[in-house]
């Protein structure tokens, strides 16, 4: 059961990284910033925040299940 929560948590963290743009270089970040609207940026940030929060909670739950 802990493995399911672990992999699901990792998946949510990857989704969060994709939406926040964590794996882009500076030029790509600047290009995206200037080519998107504020509403789109807020949407991406909201998705990233929620998926990151869910990912952290699932990873913590996985750790608790593994050790207990």
N, CA, C and O atoms as a GROMACS GRO file, in nm:
protein
  272
    1UNK      N    1   0.081  -0.119   0.000
    1UNK     CA    2   0.000   0.000   0.000
    1UNK      C    3   0.087   0.127   0.000
    1UNK      O    4   0.054   0.227  -0.064
    2UNK      N    5   0.197   0.119   0.073
    2UNK     CA    6   0.285   0.236   0.079
    2UNK      C    7   0.345   0.265  -0.058
    2UNK      O    8   0.368   0.381  -0.092
    3UNK      N    9   0.371   0.160  -0.136
    3UNK     CA   10   0.429   0.181  -0.269
    3UNK      C   11   0.332   0.255  -0.361
    3UNK      O   12   0.374   0.336  -0.444
    4UNK      N   13   0.203   0.227  -0.347
    4UNK     CA   14   0.104   0.297  -0.429
    4UNK      C   15   0.104   0.446  -0.397
    4UNK      O   16   0.103   0.530  -0.487
    5UNK      N   17   0.104   0.478  -0.266
    5UNK     CA   18   0.107   0.619  -0.227
    5UNK      C   19   0.239   0.685  -0.268
    5UNK      O   20   0.240   0.802  -0.305
    6UNK      N   21   0.348   0.610  -0.261
    6UNK     CA   22   0.477   0.664  -0.301
    6UNK      C   23   0.477   0.703  -0.449
    6UNK      O   24   0.514   0.816  -0.483
    7UNK      N   25   0.438   0.612  -0.535
    7UNK     CA   26   0.440   0.640  -0.679
    7UNK      C   27   0.336   0.745  -0.719
    7UNK      O   28   0.361   0.825  -0.809
    8UNK      N   29   0.222   0.744  -0.653
    8UNK     CA   30   0.122   0.846  -0.681
    8UNK      C   31   0.172   0.984  -0.637
    8UNK      O   32   0.153   1.082  -0.708
    9UNK      N   33   0.237   0.990  -0.522
    9UNK     CA   34   0.294   1.115  -0.474
    9UNK      C   35   0.403   1.167  -0.566
    9UNK      O   36   0.411   1.287  -0.593
   10UNK      N   37   0.487   1.077  -0.616
   10UNK     CA   38   0.591   1.117  -0.711
   10UNK      C   39   0.527   1.169  -0.839
   10UNK      O   40   0.574   1.267  -0.897
   11UNK      N   41   0.421   1.104  -0.883
   11UNK     CA   42   0.350   1.149  -1.003
   11UNK      C   43   0.293   1.289  -0.986
   11UNK      O   44   0.304   1.372  -1.076
   12UNK      N   45   0.233   1.317  -0.870
   12UNK     CA   46   0.180   1.450  -0.845
   12UNK      C   47   0.292   1.554  -0.837
   12UNK      O   48   0.273   1.668  -0.879
   13UNK      N   49   0.407   1.516  -0.783
   13UNK     CA   50   0.519   1.611  -0.777
   13UNK      C   51   0.572   1.642  -0.918
   13UNK      O   52   0.611   1.755  -0.946
   14UNK      N   53   0.573   1.542  -1.005
   14UNK     CA   54   0.615   1.564  -1.143
   14UNK      C   55   0.517   1.658  -1.214
   14UNK      O   56   0.558   1.749  -1.286
   15UNK      N   57   0.387   1.634  -1.193
   15UNK     CA   58   0.286   1.723  -1.252
   15UNK      C   59   0.306   1.865  -1.202
   15UNK      O   60   0.297   1.960  -1.279
   16UNK      N   61   0.332   1.881  -1.073
   16UNK     CA   62   0.355   2.013  -1.016
   16UNK      C   63   0.477   2.080  -1.080
   16UNK      O   64   0.473   2.198  -1.112
   17UNK      N   65   0.584   2.004  -1.097
   17UNK     CA   66   0.705   2.059  -1.160
   17UNK      C   67   0.683   2.099  -1.303
   17UNK      O   68   0.737   2.200  -1.349
   18UNK      N   69   0.603   2.021  -1.375
   18UNK     CA   70   0.574   2.056  -1.514
   18UNK      C   71   0.494   2.185  -1.522
   18UNK      O   72   0.526   2.272  -1.603
   19UNK      N   73   0.391   2.198  -1.439
   19UNK     CA   74   0.306   2.316  -1.445
   19UNK      C   75   0.376   2.442  -1.396
   19UNK      O   76   0.349   2.551  -1.446
   20UNK      N   77   0.466   2.429  -1.300
   20UNK     CA   78   0.536   2.547  -1.251
   20UNK      C   79   0.655   2.582  -1.341
   20UNK      O   80   0.707   2.693  -1.334
   21UNK      N   81   0.698   2.488  -1.423
   21UNK     CA   82   0.810   2.512  -1.513
   21UNK      C   83   0.944   2.495  -1.446
   21UNK      O   84   1.038   2.570  -1.474
   22UNK      N   85   0.954   2.398  -1.360
   22UNK     CA   86   1.076   2.378  -1.281
   22UNK      C   87   1.193   2.326  -1.364
   22UNK      O   88   1.308   2.345  -1.326
   23UNK      N   89   1.166   2.262  -1.476
   23UNK     CA   90   1.273   2.200  -1.554
   23UNK      C   91   1.301   2.275  -1.683
   23UNK      O   92   1.335   2.214  -1.785
   24UNK      N   93   1.286   2.406  -1.678
   24UNK     CA   94   1.315   2.488  -1.796
   24UNK      C   95   1.432   2.579  -1.764
   24UNK      O   96   1.458   2.612  -1.648
   25UNK      N   97   1.502   2.619  -1.869
   25UNK     CA   98   1.612   2.712  -1.846
   25UNK      C   99   1.559   2.855  -1.847
   25UNK      O  100   1.440   2.877  -1.869
   26UNK      N  101   1.645   2.951  -1.825
   26UNK     CA  102   1.604   3.090  -1.813
   26UNK      C  103   1.539   3.146  -1.938
   26UNK      O  104   1.441   3.220  -1.929
   27UNK      N  105   1.593   3.112  -2.054
   27UNK     CA  106   1.535   3.163  -2.178
   27UNK      C  107   1.393   3.113  -2.199
   27UNK      O  108   1.306   3.189  -2.241
   28UNK      N  109   1.370   2.987  -2.170
   28UNK     CA  110   1.235   2.932  -2.185
   28UNK      C  111   1.139   2.994  -2.083
   28UNK      O  112   1.023   3.020  -2.114
   29UNK      N  113   1.188   3.017  -1.961
   29UNK     CA  114   1.105   3.081  -1.858
   29UNK      C  115   1.062   3.221  -1.902
   29UNK      O  116   0.945   3.257  -1.890
   30UNK      N  117   1.158   3.299  -1.952
   30UNK     CA  118   1.126   3.436  -1.997
   30UNK      C  119   1.029   3.435  -2.113
   30UNK      O  120   0.936   3.516  -2.117
   31UNK      N  121   1.049   3.346  -2.208
   31UNK     CA  122   0.960   3.339  -2.324
   31UNK      C  123   0.818   3.303  -2.281
   31UNK      O  124   0.722   3.361  -2.330
   32UNK      N  125   0.806   3.208  -2.190
   32UNK     CA  126   0.673   3.171  -2.143
   32UNK      C  127   0.608   3.284  -2.064
   32UNK      O  128   0.488   3.308  -2.077
   33UNK      N  129   0.686   3.354  -1.984
   33UNK     CA  130   0.632   3.463  -1.904
   33UNK      C  131   0.575   3.574  -1.992
   33UNK      O  132   0.468   3.628  -1.963
   34UNK      N  133   0.645   3.607  -2.099
   34UNK     CA  134   0.600   3.717  -2.185
   34UNK      C  135   0.496   3.675  -2.288
   34UNK      O  136   0.435   3.762  -2.351
   35UNK      N  137   0.473   3.547  -2.305
   35UNK     CA  138   0.377   3.503  -2.406
   35UNK      C  139   0.245   3.455  -2.347
   35UNK      O  140   0.155   3.417  -2.422
   36UNK      N  141   0.231   3.455  -2.215
   36UNK     CA  142   0.106   3.408  -2.155
   36UNK      C  143   0.037   3.520  -2.079
   36UNK      O  144   0.100   3.619  -2.041
   37UNK      N  145  -0.092   3.504  -2.058
   37UNK     CA  146  -0.168   3.605  -1.985
   37UNK      C  147  -0.157   3.580  -1.835
   37UNK      O  148  -0.113   3.474  -1.791
   38UNK      N  149  -0.199   3.679  -1.759
   38UNK     CA  150  -0.196   3.666  -1.614
   38UNK      C  151  -0.290   3.555  -1.568
   38UNK      O  152  -0.260   3.483  -1.473
   39UNK      N  153  -0.405   3.542  -1.634
   39UNK     CA  154  -0.500   3.437  -1.596
   39UNK      C  155  -0.440   3.298  -1.620
   39UNK      O  156  -0.459   3.207  -1.538
   40UNK      N  157  -0.370   3.282  -1.731
   40UNK     CA  158  -0.307   3.153  -1.759
   40UNK      C  159  -0.197   3.123  -1.658
   40UNK      O  160  -0.182   3.009  -1.614
   41UNK      N  161  -0.120   3.223  -1.623
   41UNK     CA  162  -0.013   3.206  -1.524
   41UNK      C  163  -0.072   3.170  -1.388
   41UNK      O  164  -0.019   3.083  -1.319
   42UNK      N  165  -0.182   3.236  -1.350
   42UNK     CA  166  -0.247   3.204  -1.223
   42UNK      C  167  -0.304   3.063  -1.223
   42UNK      O  168  -0.298   2.993  -1.122
   43UNK      N  169  -0.358   3.020  -1.338
   43UNK     CA  170  -0.411   2.884  -1.350
   43UNK      C  171  -0.299   2.782  -1.332
   43UNK      O  172  -0.314   2.684  -1.259
   44UNK      N  173  -0.186   2.805  -1.400
   44UNK     CA  174  -0.072   2.712  -1.388
   44UNK      C  175  -0.020   2.708  -1.245
   44UNK      O  176   0.014   2.601  -1.194
   45UNK      N  177  -0.014   2.823  -1.180
   45UNK     CA  178   0.034   2.828  -1.043
   45UNK      C  179  -0.060   2.755  -0.949
   45UNK      O  180  -0.016   2.684  -0.858
   46UNK      N  181  -0.190   2.772  -0.969
   46UNK     CA  182  -0.289   2.705  -0.885
   46UNK      C  183  -0.282   2.553  -0.901
   46UNK      O  184  -0.286   2.480  -0.803
   47UNK      N  185  -0.271   2.506  -1.026
   47UNK     CA  186  -0.260   2.362  -1.050
   47UNK      C  187  -0.131   2.308  -0.987
   47UNK      O  188  -0.132   2.202  -0.925
   48UNK      N  189  -0.024   2.382  -1.002
   48UNK     CA  190   0.104   2.339  -0.946
   48UNK      C  191   0.100   2.334  -0.794
   48UNK      O  192   0.150   2.240  -0.733
   49UNK      N  193   0.040   2.434  -0.734
   49UNK     CA  194   0.031   2.438  -0.588
   49UNK      C  195  -0.050   2.321  -0.534
   49UNK      O  196  -0.007   2.254  -0.440
   50UNK      N  197  -0.167   2.296  -0.591
   50UNK     CA  198  -0.252   2.188  -0.543
   50UNK      C  199  -0.191   2.051  -0.568
   50UNK      O  200  -0.195   1.964  -0.481
   51UNK      N  201  -0.134   2.030  -0.686
   51UNK     CA  202  -0.074   1.899  -0.713
   51UNK      C  203   0.050   1.878  -0.627
   51UNK      O  204   0.077   1.766  -0.584
   52UNK      N  205   0.126   1.983  -0.602
   52UNK     CA  206   0.242   1.971  -0.514
   52UNK      C  207   0.202   1.940  -0.371
   52UNK      O  208   0.266   1.859  -0.304
   53UNK      N  209   0.095   2.005  -0.325
   53UNK     CA  210   0.045   1.978  -0.190
   53UNK      C  211  -0.004   1.835  -0.176
   53UNK      O  212   0.026   1.768  -0.078
   54UNK      N  213  -0.080   1.789  -0.274
   54UNK     CA  214  -0.128   1.650  -0.272
   54UNK      C  215  -0.010   1.554  -0.277
   54UNK      O  216  -0.008   1.452  -0.207
   55UNK      N  217   0.090   1.586  -0.360
   55UNK     CA  218   0.208   1.501  -0.370
   55UNK      C  219   0.284   1.490  -0.240
   55UNK      O  220   0.327   1.382  -0.201
   56UNK      N  221   0.302   1.603  -0.172
   56UNK     CA  222   0.373   1.601  -0.043
   56UNK      C  223   0.294   1.521   0.060
   56UNK      O  224   0.353   1.443   0.135
   57UNK      N  225   0.163   1.539   0.063
   57UNK     CA  226   0.081   1.464   0.158
   57UNK      C  227   0.087   1.314   0.130
   57UNK      O  228   0.095   1.233   0.223
   58UNK      N  229   0.081   1.276   0.003
   58UNK     CA  230   0.089   1.134  -0.030
   58UNK      C  231   0.226   1.075   0.002
   58UNK      O  232   0.236   0.961   0.046
   59UNK      N  233   0.332   1.152  -0.020
   59UNK     CA  234   0.465   1.104   0.015
   59UNK      C  235   0.480   1.089   0.167
   59UNK      O  236   0.542   0.994   0.214
   60UNK      N  237   0.424   1.183   0.242
   60UNK     CA  238   0.428   1.172   0.388
   60UNK      C  239   0.348   1.051   0.436
   60UNK      O  240   0.392   0.978   0.524
   61UNK      N  241   0.231   1.031   0.377
   61UNK     CA  242   0.149   0.915   0.412
   61UNK      C  243   0.222   0.785   0.378
   61UNK      O  244   0.214   0.688   0.453
   62UNK      N  245   0.290   0.783   0.268
   62UNK     CA  246   0.367   0.666   0.229
   62UNK      C  247   0.477   0.638   0.333
   62UNK      O  248   0.499   0.523   0.372
   63UNK      N  249   0.545   0.742   0.376
   63UNK     CA  250   0.648   0.724   0.479
   63UNK      C  251   0.592   0.674   0.610
   63UNK      O  252   0.652   0.587   0.673
   64UNK      N  253   0.478   0.727   0.650
   64UNK     CA  254   0.415   0.682   0.774
   64UNK      C  255   0.373   0.535   0.762
   64UNK      O  256   0.395   0.457   0.855
   65UNK      N  257   0.314   0.498   0.651
   65UNK     CA  258   0.273   0.359   0.633
   65UNK      C  259   0.394   0.265   0.627
   65UNK      O  260   0.386   0.150   0.673
   66UNK      N  261   0.503   0.312   0.572
   66UNK     CA  262   0.622   0.227   0.559
   66UNK      C  263   0.684   0.200   0.697
   66UNK      O  264   0.726   0.088   0.726
   67UNK      N  265   0.690   0.303   0.783
   67UNK     CA  266   0.757   0.287   0.911
   67UNK      C  267   0.667   0.231   1.020
   67UNK      O  268   0.717   0.184   1.122
   68UNK      N  269   0.536   0.233   1.001
   68UNK     CA  270   0.447   0.180   1.106
   68UNK      C  271   0.373   0.066   1.055
   68UNK      O  272   0.292   0.007   1.127
   0.00000   0.00000   0.00000
